[in-house]
Amino acid sequence: MKAVLETNNPVLLSAAVDRLAQEGIASVVFDSAMSAIEGSIGAFPRRLMVAPDSESRARWALAILAREVESGALARSITAMDDDEPAR
């Protein structure tokens, strides 16, 4: 397995796992149980792992995700989805 992301940010990790799944890339989160040991203070980053033959595709998909996050495109698409929901 190859690490393609190390982060303490659970939202970013979730978005990365989802993006890889959309691209058909299987991934596994390592070190998620460390929060029980560390007291959930975020001292140890979680690692997103992929098979060695998927590493370059995974890095490409995560680079696009990073650009979307930095540009605000991801936030705009989430807001647009919220706008489509029926009023309560």
MOHU-V74627 format. One record per helix or strand of 3 or more residues. SS is the DSSP state (H for helix, E for strand). FROM is the first residue (numbers start at 1). TO is the last residue. If there is no record, write none. Layout:
[[SS;FROM;TO] [SS;FROM;TO]]
This chain:
[[E;2;7] [H;10;22] [E;27;30] [H;34;38] [E;46;50] [H;52;71] [H;73;83]]
